[in-house]
Amino acid sequence: MNASTLDVVAQARAHLASPHVTREELAQDVAELIEAVENARRCPLTGLWTRSQWQWQAVKMVETGRQLAVVFVDLDGFKGINDTLGHKAGDALLQAVGARLDSWCQHVSGLAARLGGDEFVALVPDTGWLDMERSVLRDELTAPVEYEGCPLKVDASLGVAVVEAAADMTAAERLSAAMDTADQRMYRDKAVRKGGQTTDRRGRLVRVDRVLTAQE
């Protein structure tokens, strides 16, 4: 818990221990506790869901039986901006990208989260439009971000994977499998745009020599 959440909890406890507490004060305590819990489940920088909260909600979506797909997003060139212009510039960029991803997800009835660093994820309905929409999403996420009169520009690698139906797997296992596949495809997408090869987060070489579709 952060300091502000601890303050809310301490105030609620003090009111509960007081014989003179009013219903209005208790109602206010409940409202503030709910807000504090909601804030704890969101990335403090972007306002998107955290990984754990996103996964919990995403599993619930998978359990409904809807056709869904995972979209992985990794920003290319972010480290250079963060290192040369400073963390405030990097934070401004992440906030803008997070807001754009959230807006896109709301438009398509999806669910977005920041996984950490410059990595994001979304769970969206799979209705056959993802190949074309992936290009639209990339354009939206990579549009320049104005920061102190300077346009900040990054690229974005995207990986898409359908959450497959499997009677012998739980919803959590199906989501996890789709996330792994989307992550692999994101690195293949990055390799395509970096001349045919790159390395993944474990330092393994990823090679590809052709343009990919959402289903590859």
N, C-alpha and C positions, 0 to 999 in steps of 0.2 A: 504494500500500500504506500502511496505517496503521502506527503505531509497534509495536504488538503483533505484527503480521504480520512486520515486518522483524526483530524480535527472534527469532521462531521460525525464520526463514530463516537468520539469523546463527548461531544455535545449531546448526542442522543442518549448515551448512557447516563449522563448527568441529569437529563430531564426525567428519565425513567426512575432514577433514584429519588427524585424530588416528590414530596407529597403534594406540592402545590402546582405541578405541571398542568397546563391546560390542554384541551383537545386540539386547539389550533397549533400549539407548539409541537405536539406529537405528530400532527399531520405534516407540518413543515419538515420535521426530522425525517419522516418517511420519504417525502419528496426529494430531499437532499441526498438521502442514502441511495435511492434509486438512480439519481443522476450520477452519483459517485461511482456506482457499480457500472453503469453504462460507459462512463468515461474510461474506466479501467480496462474495458474490453476493446477500446479503440486506440489506434496509433496516435500518440499525442501530437505528432507533427502533421499528418495528413488527414486525420479524422476517420480513416478507413478502419475496418475491423482488423484486429490482430490475428495472427495465424491460428491460434487455438480457438478463438471465438468463431472465425470464419469456418474452420473445419467442422465445428459442432453444428453450425447452421447449414453448412453444405451437405453434411450427412443426412440431416432432416429433409433437405430438398431431394436427395437421391432416393430416400425411402418412399417418396410419393409416387415413384415409378415414371416420372417425366423423363423425356429424352433430354439429356444435358451434356454439356461439354466443358472441359477445363481449358482456360486460356492462361498461359504463363507469359509474363512480360519481364524482360531484363533490359535496362537502359545501357546503351553503348556510348561511351564518351563521358559518362558522369564523373568518373574518378578524376579525369583531367580538369574538369570545371571545379570540382571540389578542392583539388590540390592547388590550382593556380589562382582562383578567385576567392577561395575561402568557404568555410562551412555555411555561412549565411546565404551565399549564392546557391550552394548545393541544396540547402533546405528550401529555398524559394522554388527551385526547380522541382524538387520532390513534391512539394505542396501543390504545384500546378498540375503535375502529371497525375497525382492522386485524385485531384478534383475532376480532371478530364476523364479518368477511368471510371470514377464513381458516376459521373453524369452519363457516360456511355452505358454503364450497367443498369442504371435506372431506366434508360430508354429501351433497353432490350429485356428488362425484368430479370437482371442478373444480380450477382453478389460479389463484391470486390473486397480485397484485403491487401495490405502491405505485408510481405513476408519478412522484410528486413532489408537494410541497405537500399539498393536500387532495384529490388525484385518485387513484383506484384503478381497477384493471381486473381482470376475471376471464374465464377461458375455461371454459365449462361444456358438458355434453352438451345438445343441443337435442332435446327429446323432446315438444315441444308444451305444456309446462307453464309456460313462462316468463312469460306474462301474469299468471297467478295468483301465481307464485313471486316475481315482481318486487315485488308489494305486500308479501309476507311479508319479503323482504329489506330493503325500505325501512323497515319497522317495526322490524326488528332493529337496523339501523344507526343509527336515530335515537332509540332509547331513551335516556333521560337517563344521563349518566355522572357518578358522584359524584366530586367533587374538593374536598378539604378542607372537607367539609360542604356544598358547594354543587353542586346538580345542573346539569351542563352539557348544553345541548340544541341540536342542529343539525338541519336538514333535509338531505335527500339527493336529488339529481337523478340519474336512472338512464336510460341508453340501451342498448338491446339490438339486436344485429344478428346474423343467421345467417351463418356462414362458407359462402358459396355454392360449389357445385361448378362448376369451370370448367377444361376440358381444356387451354385455352391459357394458363393461369396457373399459376405455381409455388405451392407451399404458402405460402411467405412472402408472395407477392403477394395470395393469397386472404385471408390473415390481416390484412394491411395494409388491404385494402379493407373488411373487416368492422369493423376498428377505426375507420376513418374514418366509416363509416356510424353505428356506435354512438356515436361522439363527437358527430355532428350530432344524433342523436336525443336524446342527453342534454341538449343545449342547448334542443331543442324542449320536452322535459319540464320544464326549468327555466322556460322562458317561460310554459308553461301555469300553473305554480304561482306565477308572479310577475305574474299579471294579464294575460297574453297576449303579453308581450315581454320580451326580455333582450338582452344583448350577449355574443358569444362571446369567446374569449381574444384574438382579433385585433381586437376592437372592432366587429365587424360586427353589425348589428341582426338579431335572430331573433324572428319573430312567429309565433304560432299561436293559434287561437281555439277549440280543442276538445280533449277528452281524447284521448290517444294510446294505441294498443295497442303491444305488443312488436314487431309486424311493421311499424310505420310509422316 
